[in-house]
Amino acid sequence: MKTDFVIDFLGFIIVKAFSIFLWGVPLKPALWIGRRIGDAAYCANTKRRMIAYANLKAAFPGKSSGELKKINKAHFENLGMNIIELLKLPVMARDYFERHVKLENTDKIRYCLEKGKGVILLTAHFGNWEISSLAVSLNGYTMSVFAREQKYKRLNNLLNEFRQSTGCRVITKGFSVKDIIKTLNNNGIVGMLSDQDAGANGIFINFFNRPASTAQGAIAFSSKTEAEILPSFIRRVGTDKHIARAGDPFELVNTGNKERDTKENLQKITDILEDYVRKFPEQWLWSHKRWKSTPQRSVIVLTDGKAGHLNQAMGTAEMTEQALGSRLEARKIKEKPVVKICVSEVKFKNKFTKMLLNISSIFASKRCQGCLRCLEFCLTKESFENLKNRYADIIISCGSSAAAVNIFLKYENNAKNIIIMKPGMGRDKKVDLIILPRHDVLQTTLRLRSGQASDERRTMKNILITEGAPNRITQEAMGKAVDGLKAQLGAGQVSKKGIGLLIGGDAKGFKLIKEDVRKAVDEVIKISEEKALDIFLSTSRRTPPEIDELLKEKLSRNKRCKLLIIANEKNIEGAAPAILGLSDIIVISQESMSMISEAASSGKHVIVFRRGEKDTKYGSMVSNLEKNGYIYTARPEGIYNKIKEILETRPEVRRLDDREKIIERLKGIM
């Protein structure tokens, strides 16, 4: 409170003194000072500059970063000139407005007032909205301005003093409803701004292709008092000239459905504003968080070409919708969450540029917004072109390969970013949320020594440790995949439950051995014939050709094998979740952390066949999941016994589910 008092007191003295100084400065030099104030604010107020640039990028996806920066800077300069003109209002004479402000369509105001119901001049933070009231008052009318109370009382009163020096009357929030209705019933003119975020109390209207919470006050007052609404705007021409235009009377849609009519009327009014902003983008207040309450989020998922990494990133992206829904509910916003996900592949020109971008990202910061030269130099033309003009609220990637691009795009879009697995190279602080599967924790310098307590200390920061890898497996996803598979292959072929067999391939630090696969398949065939169980098998694109041939040899003519997908020959979309949905028991090779996490999340019994390696990255993960009861392990030649044991004892399945804690952490960055 004491700090606020000091800021308010000193701010009042500085602004008052500066305004008195400006009264003696001719207009053009004063406006030059205003533009320099705008330039200084553009450089110093990083937060607002980044908000404005991101809003511009979302609104104008076809414009280059150079064009967006130019508009953004001009927008700050316009604000600087607005401040100067506001501070000079007390000494602005009628002859100034006759020379510098051109009034258009003012006869519409007179025409509406003749009806005796009052007029609502509906405008926006466009041009210099502060002097529009003076333009009206000098035309022979008195306008009441509907103004938002500012935080600092002395500065707020001083601002209203400047406004009232033009002859207008300020209506502040708190006592506004009665005053506005009274003014309109007395056939007065009320000026209202219609382009600020209205939070949970607003109606969501499409503005630049994004839902924006919009106040319905103007529509409500017009409906109650029958006052005419004139969408009116003042725009700057050059530096010291303005055109103030009163719009034509707005005809309200009135079908009797109040909710639908209000939304349609607000949309039409918003469309008028959007048309003005598109024509003169530098004159609108881009630095305001106009879409703060929007129920829509745009997500870019970066993929390095690895299917497992993409599945983890997509799984996380899909969880953002539930997190956003919870966030909206907490803010009492009833709109349905909408998450638009776009997948972009990251391709580097060569290994050198990949290394260069990783090193450069160590020094990435807010000043990188609007640059993108590092990305342009290091990425292939196709990859860069696909990313440069694309806006996102959230950037998600998996693995260290795409981490650098993720970080640069975070600053470019003023977005939140999520990286699954350690970004490395000391870049943790440049990431809003790191999702770290426990098997990666065991391979990093984190080395947890005290179990859960250590987890809690780490998750207090920007790192969330999960038991498995994030994935897309839910009951709903498996059900849809099964239906899709039945549609492709016929319901009769995949109608029964059975054993799912998922075979991966070679990976970094791991080699899938043909003899192990042979033993595992023989064991599955043996138990399937004994217990009359169907077999559903899929390989991955990493599966070696000799193992593909082995599987075809073993299963292509086997009557128990109802599904045999060789991914390197013909992959079926959604095969893995469909097999998980069809199977009671899943048998899987040990090298894919993503695939094992998906299987363990399916709610089915999962057997990982392995030789017994525990010191490798893969061995550590499997051992940890087995220790916590999410999976079983068996040597290839022991699969028959393990499946038989499960069938006979029917133990309860412990389902791996990290979704709840991931969604909880996602809420914090929505």
C-alpha positions in Angstrom: 0.0 0.0 0.0 2.8 2.4 0.9 4.5 1.7 -2.5 1.3 2.4 -4.3 0.9 5.7 -2.4 4.5 6.8 -3.4 3.9 5.8 -7.1 0.6 7.6 -7.2 2.0 10.8 -5.5 5.2 11.0 -7.6 3.3 10.0 -10.8 0.8 12.8 -10.2 3.5 15.4 -9.7 5.5 14.2 -12.8 2.5 14.0 -15.1 1.1 17.4 -13.9 4.5 19.1 -14.3 5.0 17.5 -17.8 1.6 18.6 -18.9 2.2 22.2 -17.8 5.5 22.1 -19.7 3.7 20.8 -22.8 1.2 23.7 -22.8 3.9 26.0 -23.9 5.3 23.7 -26.6 4.0 24.0 -30.2 2.0 21.0 -31.4 4.5 19.5 -33.9 7.5 19.5 -31.6 5.2 18.1 -28.8 4.1 15.3 -31.1 7.7 14.6 -31.9 8.3 14.2 -28.2 5.3 11.9 -28.1 6.7 9.6 -30.8 10.0 9.5 -28.9 8.1 8.5 -25.7 6.5 5.8 -27.8 9.9 4.6 -29.0 11.2 4.5 -25.5 8.2 2.6 -24.3 8.6 0.1 -27.2 12.2 -0.6 -26.1 11.7 -0.5 -22.4 8.3 -2.1 -21.9 9.2 -5.6 -23.1 6.1 -7.2 -21.7 3.7 -5.0 -23.6 5.8 -5.0 -26.7 5.8 -8.8 -26.7 2.0 -9.0 -26.1 1.4 -6.6 -29.0 3.7 -8.4 -31.4 2.1 -11.8 -30.5 -1.4 -10.3 -31.0 -0.4 -8.9 -34.4 1.1 -12.2 -35.4 -2.1 -14.1 -34.5 -4.2 -11.5 -36.4 -2.1 -11.2 -39.5 -0.5 -14.6 -40.2 0.4 -13.5 -43.7 2.7 -10.6 -42.7 6.4 -11.0 -42.2 8.1 -10.4 -38.8 9.5 -7.2 -40.3 6.1 -5.9 -41.1 4.7 -6.9 -37.7 7.6 -5.1 -35.9 7.0 -2.0 -38.0 3.3 -1.9 -37.1 4.1 -2.6 -33.5 6.5 0.3 -33.3 4.1 2.6 -35.1 1.4 1.5 -32.6 3.6 2.6 -29.7 4.4 5.9 -31.4 0.7 6.5 -31.8 0.1 5.9 -28.1 2.9 8.3 -27.3 1.2 11.0 -29.4 -2.1 10.2 -27.8 -0.6 10.9 -24.4 0.8 14.3 -25.6 -2.6 15.3 -27.0 -4.4 14.2 -23.9 -2.0 16.3 -21.7 -2.5 19.3 -24.0 -6.3 19.0 -23.9 -6.8 21.9 -21.4 -5.2 24.4 -23.8 -6.5 23.0 -27.1 -8.7 25.7 -28.5 -11.5 25.5 -31.1 -9.3 26.7 -33.9 -7.0 23.7 -33.3 -9.8 21.3 -33.9 -10.9 23.3 -37.0 -7.4 23.0 -38.4 -6.5 19.5 -37.3 -9.7 17.4 -36.9 -12.1 16.7 -39.7 -15.6 15.7 -38.7 -17.6 13.4 -40.9 -21.2 12.3 -40.8 -22.1 14.4 -37.7 -25.6 14.9 -39.0 -26.3 11.3 -37.9 -25.8 12.4 -34.3 -28.3 15.3 -34.7 -30.7 13.0 -36.6 -30.6 10.4 -33.7 -31.0 13.0 -31.0 -34.2 14.3 -32.7 -35.8 10.9 -31.8 -35.4 11.9 -28.1 -34.0 8.5 -26.9 -30.4 9.4 -26.5 -27.3 8.2 -28.4 -24.5 5.7 -27.6 -21.3 6.6 -29.5 -19.7 3.2 -29.5 -16.0 3.4 -30.1 -12.7 1.6 -29.4 -9.1 2.1 -28.3 -8.4 3.3 -31.8 -6.7 6.4 -33.2 -6.8 9.0 -30.3 -10.0 8.0 -28.7 -9.4 10.5 -25.9 -9.9 13.5 -28.1 -13.0 12.2 -29.8 -15.1 13.6 -26.9 -13.7 17.0 -27.5 -14.6 16.7 -31.2 -18.2 16.0 -30.3 -18.4 18.7 -27.6 -17.0 21.4 -29.9 -19.7 20.4 -32.4 -22.3 21.6 -29.9 -23.0 18.5 -27.9 -22.1 17.3 -24.4 -20.9 13.7 -24.2 -20.7 11.6 -21.1 -17.7 9.2 -21.2 -18.0 5.8 -19.7 -14.5 5.3 -18.1 -12.7 2.6 -16.2 -11.3 3.4 -12.8 -7.5 3.4 -12.7 -5.5 1.9 -9.9 -3.9 5.1 -8.7 -6.4 7.6 -7.4 -4.5 10.9 -7.9 -3.5 9.9 -11.4 -7.0 8.7 -12.2 -8.5 12.0 -11.0 -6.0 13.9 -13.0 -6.8 11.9 -16.2 -10.5 12.6 -15.6 -9.7 16.3 -15.1 -8.1 16.4 -18.5 -11.1 14.7 -20.1 -13.6 17.0 -18.4 -11.6 20.0 -19.6 -13.1 19.5 -23.0 -16.6 19.8 -21.7 -17.4 16.1 -21.5 -18.7 14.4 -18.4 -16.9 11.3 -17.0 -19.0 8.4 -15.7 -16.9 6.0 -13.7 -17.6 2.3 -12.9 -19.4 1.6 -9.7 -22.1 4.2 -10.1 -22.3 3.9 -13.9 -25.5 2.0 -14.7 -27.9 4.5 -13.1 -26.0 7.4 -14.5 -25.9 6.0 -18.1 -29.6 5.1 -18.1 -30.4 8.6 -16.7 -28.2 10.3 -19.3 -29.8 8.4 -22.2 -33.4 8.9 -20.9 -32.5 12.6 -20.9 -31.6 12.3 -24.5 -27.9 12.7 -23.8 -24.8 11.2 -25.6 -22.8 8.4 -23.9 -19.4 7.4 -25.2 -18.4 3.7 -24.6 -15.4 1.6 -25.5 -16.3 -1.9 -26.8 -12.9 -3.6 -27.3 -11.6 -4.6 -23.9 -11.6 -8.1 -22.5 -14.8 -8.6 -20.5 -13.7 -11.8 -18.7 -16.4 -14.2 -17.5 -19.1 -11.5 -17.8 -18.7 -11.0 -21.5 -20.0 -12.8 -24.6 -17.5 -14.5 -26.8 -17.4 -13.0 -30.3 -15.1 -13.8 -33.1 -12.5 -11.1 -33.5 -9.6 -11.8 -35.9 -10.6 -15.5 -36.0 -10.3 -15.9 -32.2 -13.2 -15.8 -29.7 -12.9 -12.6 -27.6 -14.9 -11.9 -24.5 -16.9 -8.7 -25.3 -19.0 -6.5 -23.0 -22.7 -6.4 -23.9 -23.3 -3.1 -22.1 -24.0 -1.1 -25.2 -26.6 -3.6 -26.5 -28.2 -3.8 -23.1 -28.5 -0.1 -22.6 -29.9 0.4 -26.1 -32.5 -2.3 -25.6 -33.5 -0.8 -22.3 -33.7 2.9 -23.3 -34.2 2.6 -27.1 -31.1 4.8 -27.5 -29.5 4.7 -31.0 -26.0 3.1 -31.3 -23.6 4.8 -33.6 -20.3 2.8 -34.1 -17.9 5.8 -34.4 -14.2 6.1 -34.7 -11.5 8.7 -34.9 -8.3 7.9 -36.8 -5.0 9.7 -37.1 -3.9 10.9 -40.6 -0.2 11.5 -40.7 0.9 12.9 -37.3 -1.2 15.9 -36.4 -4.4 15.4 -38.4 -7.5 13.3 -37.4 -10.7 12.2 -39.0 -13.6 11.7 -36.6 -16.5 9.8 -38.2 -19.9 9.1 -36.7 -21.2 5.8 -38.0 -24.6 5.1 -39.3 -27.3 4.1 -36.8 -26.9 0.5 -35.9 -30.1 -1.5 -36.4 -30.4 -4.1 -33.6 -31.4 -7.6 -34.5 -34.5 -8.5 -32.4 -36.0 -11.9 -33.0 -37.2 -12.4 -29.4 -34.3 -14.7 -28.6 -32.3 -12.3 -26.3 -29.1 -14.4 -26.0 -28.8 -15.1 -29.7 -29.7 -11.6 -30.7 -27.2 -10.1 -28.3 -24.4 -12.3 -29.7 -25.4 -11.5 -33.3 -25.5 -7.7 -32.6 -22.1 -7.8 -30.9 -20.6 -9.8 -33.7 -21.8 -7.2 -36.3 -20.4 -4.3 -34.2 -17.1 -6.2 -33.7 -16.9 -6.8 -37.5 -17.1 -3.0 -38.0 -14.2 -2.5 -35.6 -12.1 -5.3 -37.2 -12.6 -3.7 -40.6 -11.1 -0.4 -39.3 -8.3 -2.2 -37.6 -7.4 -4.2 -40.7 -7.2 -0.9 -42.7 -5.2 1.0 -40.1 -3.6 -1.7 -37.8 -1.0 0.7 -36.2 -3.8 2.7 -34.6 -5.4 0.0 -32.4 -4.3 -0.9 -28.9 -2.5 -4.2 -29.6 -0.7 -4.2 -26.3 -3.9 -4.9 -24.4 -4.6 -8.6 -23.6 -7.8 -8.6 -25.7 -7.9 -12.4 -25.9 -7.0 -13.0 -22.2 -10.2 -14.9 -21.5 -10.5 -16.7 -24.9 -11.5 -20.4 -24.6 -9.3 -21.1 -27.6 -5.6 -22.1 -27.7 -3.4 -22.8 -30.6 -0.7 -25.4 -30.1 2.3 -26.2 -32.2 3.7 -29.7 -31.8 7.2 -30.0 -33.0 8.3 -33.4 -34.2 11.9 -34.6 -34.9 10.5 -37.4 -37.1 10.6 -40.0 -34.3 7.1 -41.6 -33.9 7.6 -42.2 -30.2 8.5 -38.6 -29.6 5.6 -37.4 -31.6 3.1 -39.6 -29.7 4.4 -38.2 -26.4 4.1 -34.6 -27.6 0.7 -35.2 -29.1 -0.5 -36.9 -25.9 0.5 -33.8 -24.0 -1.1 -31.5 -26.5 -4.4 -33.4 -26.3 -4.3 -33.0 -22.5 -4.2 -29.3 -22.8 -7.9 -29.3 -23.7 -8.9 -30.8 -20.4 -6.5 -28.5 -18.6 -8.0 -25.5 -20.4 -11.5 -26.6 -19.5 -10.6 -26.7 -15.8 -9.0 -23.3 -16.1 -12.0 -21.8 -17.7 -14.3 -23.4 -15.1 -12.2 -21.9 -12.3 -12.6 -18.5 -13.9 -16.4 -19.1 -14.3 -16.2 -19.0 -18.1 -18.8 -21.4 -19.5 -17.5 -21.6 -23.0 -16.3 -25.0 -24.3 -12.5 -25.2 -24.6 -11.1 -25.3 -28.1 -7.5 -26.5 -28.7 -6.2 -26.3 -32.3 -3.2 -28.5 -32.7 -0.7 -28.2 -35.6 2.2 -30.6 -36.2 5.3 -29.2 -37.7 8.4 -31.3 -38.5 11.8 -29.8 -37.6 14.4 -30.5 -40.2 17.9 -29.1 -40.1 20.1 -28.3 -43.1 22.9 -30.5 -41.7 24.5 -31.6 -38.4 26.5 -28.4 -38.1 23.4 -26.1 -38.2 21.7 -28.4 -35.7 24.6 -28.0 -33.3 24.7 -24.3 -34.0 21.1 -23.7 -33.2 21.4 -25.7 -30.0 24.3 -23.5 -28.9 22.5 -20.3 -30.0 19.4 -21.3 -28.0 21.4 -21.0 -24.8 21.4 -17.3 -25.4 17.8 -17.0 -26.6 15.8 -14.3 -24.8 12.9 -11.9 -25.3 14.9 -9.8 -27.6 14.7 -12.7 -30.2 11.1 -11.9 -30.9 10.6 -10.8 -34.4 14.0 -11.9 -35.6 14.0 -15.6 -36.6 17.3 -15.3 -38.4 18.8 -18.2 -36.4 15.9 -20.5 -37.4 16.1 -19.4 -41.1 19.8 -20.1 -41.2 19.7 -23.5 -39.5 16.4 -25.1 -40.7 15.6 -26.3 -44.2 13.6 -23.8 -46.3 10.4 -26.0 -46.1 10.7 -26.4 -42.3 11.3 -22.7 -41.7 8.5 -21.5 -44.1 6.1 -23.8 -42.2 7.0 -22.2 -38.9 7.8 -18.5 -39.5 4.3 -17.1 -39.8 2.5 -19.6 -37.6 1.1 -18.4 -34.3 0.8 -20.5 -31.2 -0.1 -20.0 -27.5 1.7 -23.2 -26.6 4.8 -24.9 -28.1 5.3 -28.6 -27.3 8.2 -30.9 -28.3 9.8 -34.1 -27.2 13.5 -34.8 -27.0 16.6 -32.6 -27.3 16.6 -32.4 -31.1 13.6 -30.0 -31.3 14.3 -28.2 -28.0 16.2 -25.2 -29.6 13.4 -24.5 -32.1 10.9 -24.8 -29.2 12.7 -22.2 -27.2 13.0 -19.7 -30.1 9.3 -20.1 -30.9 8.4 -19.5 -27.3 9.9 -16.0 -27.5 8.7 -15.4 -31.0 5.1 -16.0 -30.0 5.3 -14.8 -26.4 4.0 -18.4 -25.8 4.3 -21.0 -23.0 6.4 -23.9 -23.9 6.6 -27.6 -22.8 9.5 -30.0 -23.5 9.3 -33.7 -22.8 12.6 -35.1 -21.6 15.6 -33.0 -20.6 16.3 -30.1 -23.0 20.0 -30.3 -21.9 22.7 -27.6 -22.3 21.5 -25.7 -19.2 18.3 -24.5 -20.9 15.9 -25.6 -18.2 15.0 -22.0 -17.2 13.9 -21.2 -20.8 11.1 -23.8 -20.5 7.8 -23.3 -18.7 7.3 -27.0 -18.1 9.6 -29.9 -18.5 7.9 -33.3 -18.3 10.6 -35.8 -17.3 9.7 -39.5 -17.4 11.4 -41.3 -14.5 13.6 -43.4 -16.8 15.2 -40.1 -18.0 15.7 -38.9 -14.5 17.7 -42.0 -13.8 20.0 -41.1 -16.7 20.6 -37.5 -15.8 22.4 -35.6 -13.0 19.1 -35.3 -11.0 19.9 -38.7 -9.2 17.1 -38.8 -6.7 18.1 -40.1 -3.4 15.1 -39.8 -1.2 12.2 -41.0 -3.3 8.9 -39.1 -3.3 10.2 -36.2 -1.2 12.7 -35.5 -3.8 10.1 -35.7 -6.5 8.0 -33.1 -4.7 10.9 -30.7 -4.4 11.6 -31.0 -8.1 8.0 -30.5 -9.2 7.8 -27.3 -7.2 9.8 -25.8 -10.0 9.2 -26.2 -13.7 10.0 -30.0 -13.8 7.3 -32.7 -13.5 8.5 -36.2 -13.0 6.2 -38.9 -14.4 6.3 -42.7 -14.1 6.0 -43.3 -17.8 6.1 -41.3 -21.0 3.1 -39.0 -21.8 0.8 -40.8 -24.4 -2.5 -40.6 -26.1 -4.0 -43.9 -24.7 -7.4 -43.6 -23.1 -10.4 -45.9 -23.2 -12.1 -43.5 -25.7 -9.0 -43.5 -27.9 -8.7 -47.3 -27.9 -12.4 -47.6 -28.6 -12.2 -45.3 -31.6 -9.2 -47.1 -32.9 -10.9 -50.5 -32.7 -13.9 -49.2 -34.6 -11.6 -47.7 -37.2 -9.8 -51.0 -37.6 -13.1 -53.0 -37.9 -14.2 -50.6 -40.6 -11.1 -51.3 -42.6 -10.7 -55.0 -42.1 -14.3 -56.2 -41.3 -15.8 -56.7 -37.9 -15.7 -60.4 -38.0 -11.9 -60.5 -38.3 -11.2 -58.6 -35.1 -14.2 -59.3 -33.0 -12.6 -61.5 -30.3 -10.2 -60.6 -27.5 -6.7 -62.1 -27.5 -3.0 -61.4 -27.2 -1.5 -58.2 -28.6 2.1 -58.5 -29.8 4.0 -55.2 -30.4 7.5 -55.6 -31.8 9.8 -52.6 -32.0 13.3 -52.5 -33.3 16.9 -51.3 -32.9 17.4 -48.1 -31.0 20.3 -46.1 -29.6 22.0 -48.3 -27.0 19.7 -51.3 -27.8 19.6 -54.0 -30.5 16.6 -56.2 -31.0 17.8 -59.8 -31.4 16.1 -62.0 -33.9 16.4 -65.1 -31.8 14.6 -63.4 -28.9 11.8 -62.4 -31.1 11.6 -66.0 -32.5 11.3 -67.4 -28.9 8.7 -64.8 -27.9 6.5 -65.5 -31.0 6.7 -69.3 -30.4 5.6 -68.8 -26.8 2.7 -66.6 -27.9 1.6 -69.1 -30.6 1.8 -72.0 -28.1 -0.4 -70.3 -25.5 -2.8 -69.0 -28.1 -3.4 -72.5 -29.5 -3.8 -74.0 -26.1 -6.2 -71.4 -24.8 -7.9 -70.5 -28.2 -6.7 -66.9 -28.1 -6.4 -64.7 -31.2 -3.2 -62.9 -31.9 -2.9 -59.2 -33.0 0.6 -58.2 -34.1 2.1 -55.0 -35.3 5.8 -54.1 -35.9 7.3 -50.6 -36.1 9.3 -48.9 -38.8 12.4 -49.5 -36.8 11.9 -53.3 -37.0 14.8 -54.9 -38.9 13.9 -56.6 -42.3 15.0 -60.0 -41.1 12.7 -59.8 -38.1 9.8 -58.7 -40.4 10.5 -61.8 -42.5 10.5 -64.0 -39.5 7.2 -62.7 -38.3 5.6 -63.2 -41.7 7.0 -66.7 -41.8 5.6 -67.6 -38.4 2.2 -65.9 -38.5 1.0 -65.1 -42.0 -0.6 -68.6 -42.3 -1.4 -69.0 -38.7 -5.2 -69.2 -38.2 -4.9 -67.7 -34.7 -3.2 -64.5 -36.1 -6.1 -62.2 -37.0 -4.0 -59.1 -37.5 -0.4 -59.0 -38.9 0.8 -55.4 -39.6 4.3 -55.0 -41.0 4.8 -51.3 -40.7 7.6 -51.1 -43.2 5.3 -52.6 -45.9 1.9 -51.2 -45.0 1.2 -49.3 -41.8 -2.4 -48.9 -40.6 -3.2 -45.7 -38.8 -4.2 -46.3 -35.2 -2.9 -49.9 -35.2 -1.2 -49.7 -31.8 -4.2 -48.3 -29.8 -6.5 -50.7 -31.7 -4.4 -53.7 -30.7 -4.3 -52.4 -27.1 -8.1 -52.1 -27.2 -8.6 -55.6 -28.7 -6.2 -57.5 -26.4 -6.5 -58.8 -22.8 -2.7 -59.3 -22.6 0.0 -57.3 -24.3 3.4 -58.7 -25.1 6.0 -56.1 -26.1 9.7 -55.7 -26.8 11.6 -53.5 -24.3 13.3 -50.8 -26.3 10.5 -48.3 -26.8 9.7 -46.2 -23.7 6.8 -44.6 -25.5 5.3 -48.0 -26.6 5.7 -49.5 -23.2 4.1 -46.5 -21.5 1.1 -46.7 -24.0 0.7 -50.4 -23.2 0.9 -49.8 -19.4 -1.7 -47.0 -19.7 -4.2 -49.3 -21.5 -5.5 -51.0 -18.4 -4.4 -54.4 -19.7 -1.8 -56.9 -18.5 1.5 -56.1 -20.1 4.5 -58.4 -20.4 7.8 -57.0 -21.6 10.3 -59.6 -22.9 13.9 -58.9 -22.1 17.2 -60.6 -21.5 17.6 -59.1 -18.1 19.5 -55.8 -18.8 19.0 -53.4 -15.9 21.9 -50.9 -16.3 20.8 -49.5 -19.6 18.3 -46.7 -20.1 15.7 -49.2 -21.3 16.4 -51.7 -18.5 16.1 -49.0 -15.9 12.7 -47.9 -17.1 11.3 -51.5 -17.4 12.7 -52.4 -13.9 11.0 -49.3 -12.4 7.6 -50.0 -14.0 7.8 -53.6 -12.9 8.7 -52.6 -9.4 5.6 -50.4 -9.2 3.3 -53.1 -10.6 2.5 -51.6 -13.9 4.0 -54.4 -16.0 5.5 -57.9 -15.9 8.8 -59.0 -17.4 9.9 -62.3 -18.7 12.7 -63.8 -20.7 11.5 -64.6 -24.3 11.4 -68.3 -23.5 9.3 -67.7 -20.4 6.4 -65.8 -22.0 4.2 -68.9 -22.2 4.4 -69.5 -18.4 3.8 -65.8 -17.6 0.7 -65.6 -19.8 -0.6 -68.9 -18.4 -0.1 -67.6 -14.8 -2.0 -64.4 -15.6 -4.9 -66.3 -17.2 -5.2 -68.7 -14.3 -4.8 -66.2 -11.4 -6.4 -63.2 -13.0 -4.5 -60.6 -10.9 -5.8 -57.0 -10.7 -4.3 -54.7 -13.4 -2.5 -51.6 -12.1 -2.9 -49.0 -14.8 -0.2 -46.4 -15.4 -1.9 -43.0 -15.4 0.1 -39.8 -15.3 -2.6 -37.8 -17.0 -4.0 -36.3 -13.8 -0.8 -34.8 -12.6 0.2 -33.7 -16.1 -3.1 -31.9 -16.5 -2.8 -30.3 -13.1 0.6 -28.8 -14.1 -0.8 -27.8 -17.5 -3.5 -25.7 -15.8 -0.7 -23.4 -14.5 0.5 -22.4 -17.9 -2.9 -22.1 -19.8 
